[in-house]
Amino acid sequence: MNFKVIIMRNKKNKHLGIEIDPILHYKLHYIAKYEGRSGNGQILYLIRKCIAEFEKQDGEIQVPDDVKKES
């Protein structure tokens, strides 16, 4: 049996488009697959890890109320 997984995007989420060279792209997806993530999931993991490390060292980033309302 073939099953399709349908993931509904949260329309409130922001879209981030980046240009990336082919070797970096391949290596990102290689690591993502190794760790059981999609390429997008790996990027989100790395962004969250970066923010957590920053906030641990420099304190929590205060998010303005207007940005909180968007989420």
C-alpha positions, 0 to 999 in steps of 0.5 A: 500500500502507498500512503501519502502524508499531507502536511498542512502549512501554518499560513501564519508562518514566515517563508525564508528563501535562501540561495545555497551552493550545490555542495553545501546543499548536498551536505545539508541533505546528507546530514539531515537524512542521517539524522532522520530529518528533512532538509527543511527540518534540519535548517529549523533544528539548526536555527533553534539550536543557534537561538538557544545557544545565543539566549543561554549566553546573552539572555532571552530575546524579547519578542515584540507584542506585534510579532507574538500576535502573528504566531 
